[in-house]
């Protein structure tokens, strides 16, 4: 029985729809399947992908806020204002606070439910790859930080959506792809920002001793929301395998801040991640000791 690969995909800031990753999943699966087909008849079944649509926590509230603010219908730059509300509203509403932030908890509940589905469909100890965009990278960092360093402080509402499987506990976190990440800006929020999440998880060796993983941060130099992360400090330099600069989007969008919205459509990213997923699958299923 082949070992499946579990993939979680998170969207970024803005007014996102539930099908935000449909095209990306189709293209990523195609690339992965091209690499696996010589070895397995139905390669698309070996990749279990779960979109984590955390925008559901904020979209309705932000749309209602816009209606209230624009009740006189006399504001200029309406489309830009709606963009600002959805874009920065997500980041502001999600911010963890010292005491209690129900939004932070609700977003992490959605995350927990997504990982639970992956555990059920890919396997309780399936290798986990996280692909996150924009604020989704910050959410992912926070979620796995909580699992790795302060598990005793995780809210009960989040725990109720988790089973005690290795995947859901973050033990099989293998690789993390952060796309257009504003995580560097979060360093301004803390006096000490020197404890990045560990990728791969230190527990991965207990499940797959020979499996290697990595954190790859991908950014476009024209994306004003995405930044290199290795230069934040020594800890992040060691934690992240690579800051990879790419051109996100087409010829026009890749040379403007609009590049922030095109990472999931960029072939270079799809090919790099798809090929890496295929290498992980081959390692798990074609290595001599696993034949």
N, C-alpha and C positions, 0 to 999 in steps of 0.2 A: 504494500500500500504506500504510494508516494506521499512524501511530506509536503503539505501545502504551505504557501507563503501568505501571511496576513498583512494587508496594507490599509492603513487609515489615512484618509485625505480630509484636510480641513481648509475651508475657504478663508478669505481675509475680510478686511473691513468693507463696509458698504451694504447697500440694499441687495443682498444676494437671494437667489431663488434656490429651492430645494434640489434642483437638477444642475447645480453649479459645476459638477464634475463629470457629467455624462460623456461629453466629448473627450475629455482627458482620459477617462477610464477606458473608453473604446480604443483610443490610440495607444495607450500604455499597454493594454492587454494584447493588442496586435503586435507591438514590438517585442514583448515578452514571448509571445507564442512563436514568432519567427525563429527565436533562438532555441526554443525547446522542442519544436515539432520533430526534428530529426531523432529525438530520444523518446518522445511520448505522443501518443495518437491524439489526445485531447488536451493540449497544453493550456487552453483557456480555463480549464477546471482547476488548475493548480495555483491560480492566483485568486485569492478571496479579498475583494476590495470593499471597504465600507466607508462611504462619505459620512462625515460628521458635520451636520448642518446646525451649527450653534447659533446662526443668525436668527433662528426662530424665537430666541429669547428676547431679542430687541426690536425686530422689524416692525411689529405692530405698534409698540410704544412710540417708536420714532416717527412713524407715519401719522399717528394721532397728534404728536407734538407739533408736527409741521402744519396740520390742519388748524390747530389752535393758534399758532403764531401767524398764520396767513389768513386769519378769519376775515380780515378787511380786504383781502386780495389786492393789496396795494404795495407789495414788496417787489423791488427790482431783483433781477438775476435769480429768478425762481429756481431754475434747474441747478444752479450753483449752490444756492442755499439748501436745497434738498440733499445735494451731494454732501455738503458740510455736516448736516444733521446726521445722516446715516454714517458718514465716514468717521467723524470724530465722536459721535454719540456712542458708537460701539466701544471705543477705547476708554472714554470717560466712565461709561456705565459699568464696564467690566472690572475696573481697577480694584484690586484687593485692598481692604482697609484693616486697621488694627483690630476692630471689634468684629463686625459682622456685615458682609455684603451678600445679600441674597442673589444678586446677579452673578457674582463669581461662582457661587454654589450651583446655580441653575445651569450655567454653562458647563461646569464640570460634571453635572448630572448627565447632560447630553453626551459628553465625552465618555463617561463610564458606560452608558447604554450602548454606544458604538463599539467599544472594546468588548463588551459582553457578547454582542452579535458576532464579532470576529472570532471570539473564543468558541462560540457554538458551531460556527460554520467552517472555520479553518482548522480548529483543534485547540485544545486547552493550552498546549505548549508550543503553538506555531510561532516561528520567528516573526517578529512584528517590525514593520517598516512604516514610519510616519512621514507623510509628505504634507507640509503645511505652508500656507501662503499668508504673508502680511501679519495681521493680528493673530491669525491662527498659529503662527510660530511662537508668539508670546504665550498664548493659551497652552500650547503643547509643552513649552518649557515649564510653565507653572504647574501643569498637571503632573508631569513626571518628577518635578522637584518635590512636590508634596509626597509622591509615592516613595521617592528615594531617601528623603531627608527628614520629613516631618509627618510620617504616616499616621502617627497618633493624633494629629490635629485635623485630619480630614473630616469634613462635616458628615454627620450621620446620614443626611439626605443623599450624599454621594455614595457612601458605603452601601446603602440599601440597594443600589443599582449595580453592585458588583458581586460576582462570585469569587471565591478564593482560588482562581486559576492562575497559573504562572503568567499567562499573557496579560490578564487584567491587573495583576499586581506590578506589571511593568518589567518582570524578570526576563522576558524574551525580547525586549526592545533591542533591535539589532542595528538599524540605521535610521537616521533622521535627516530629511532634506528640508531645509528652511529656505523658502523662496521669497525674495523681496521683503526681508525681515526688518522691522523697526526695533528689534530687541535692544540694539545699542542705545536707543533713546531711554529705555527703561533703566539704564545704569544711572541716570540722573536722579532717579527716584530714591535710591538707596545709598547710605553711607558706605556700605560694603557690598560690592557686586562681583564677588570673586568665587562664587560657588555654582558654576554651571552644572547642568544635568550631565550625567555620565552616559555616553553613547560609545560603544554598546553598554547595556546594563552590566554592572559587575556580577550579576547572577546568571548572565547568559552562558558562561562557561560551565555552569552546573548542568545545563540542558544540552548544549552543543559545544563541547570543548574545543573543537577545531574551527568553529565559525567565527569569522571576523566581521566587524561592523564599523560604521563611521558616521560622523556628523559632517555633512557637506552643506555649506551655506552658499546659496546662489543669488547673485544680484546683478542688476544692470546699472552701470554708472550714471545713466540718465534717469533712473528711478529715485525720486527724492524721498521716498518712504523706505527704500531698501538699502542696507549698508553692509560693508564687510564687518565681521564680528571678531576675527582673530586679534585685531589690534586693540580691542577694549582693554585687555590686561593680560598678564601671563597665564592666568587660569583659563581664559577663553582661548588663548593661543594654543594651549595644550589640548583643550577639550574638542576643538574643531579641527577636523582633518584638512579641510580646504575651504578657503573663500574663493569661489569660482565666479569670475566675471563673464557674463554672456550678453547677447543682444536679445532682449525679450520683445517678441512681436514681429511685425513686418518692417519693411524698410523705413516707413514713416514713423510708426509708433515706437520703434526701438531707439529712436534718437530724441525722444521727448519724455516727460514724466508719465505720459500715457503707458509707457512700458510696464508700469506697475500692474496693469490689469491683464497682461498677456503671458504670464509665466506658464499657465496651464496649456497654452496653445503653441509653445515654442518647441520645435522639433529637437533641438539639441538637448533640452531637458528631458523630453520624453524618451529619447534614445539612450541617454546616459542612465536614467533610472531604470528603464526597461531592461537594459543589458545587465545592470547590477543585480536586479531581481532574478534574472535568468542564471547568473553566476551563483547566487545563493541557492537557488533550486538545484542546480547541477551538483553543487557541493554536498547538499543534503541527500540527494537521491542517486547520484552516479559515482560517488567516491567508492573506492574498492571495498571498504569495510561496511558499506551500506547496500551493496549489490545483493 
